Amino acid sequence: MPHNQSLKTPWQAPAWQDAALLAHDMRTPLGAIKLYNSLLQEMDHDDPHRNGFHRMISEQVERLAGMTDQIETLSGNPQAHMHLLLEHSSLRQLLADTAALYRQMHTERGYEFLLDAPDTLCHVYADRSALCRVLSNILDNAVKYSKPHPIIIYAYELQRAGKPFTAVEIADQGRGIAPKHHALIFEPRYRTTPDDRISGKGLGLSIARDIVTAHGGMIEVESTLGKGSTFKVLLPLST
């Protein structure tokens, strides 16, 4: 497979023109930029963490720039499809960066984000920005639907139907999801609760499913009411 490869996703322009969907996708990178900028202002100029925070801000700015380009493309062409740029990417580094971001954003509220992924984890051909959105949408739900607790990100390799995959599991100890909802939560605007105190439009898992499917992967859920949920993302191994 080439180092870079463009891949059409199943997303259609009308969905991307929905204001709620755009706001949903942009919320996390905007929040990250605001957080890291605030932390930088409080740091000494010789603090060794400054370079890392600058890098995180740069990555989130690139995410927003990419989203803006996609919006402009789709808005100008009602028949357009969004494309993903597949690159040979270190999944472990992506998971480590995501866990670090969520620690900065939510540790003061009592949440922990633990990463269990081997250093030898294989690379994947993936759009890094798009996978960030998958992880963010799942992690945002884990925070939204639970009281403070440890949230664990596991990564490992497995075989499914004779094919090699990298699996990423995000396990929480939240309210859980009843079995009747398991197949429906990946549909756009489906919510398991009418509780207006919980923000959101029921779009996050639908976005995550479409991104994972576009990568040739799968997303699954195991959940029990009152005991939490585990979302599993399966991505083909790079060869």
Summary of the structure (lengths in Angstrom):
residues: 239
radius of gyration: 17.7
end to end distance: 7.6
largest distance: 54.2
contacts: 696
relative contact order: 0.15
helix: 44%
strand: 26%
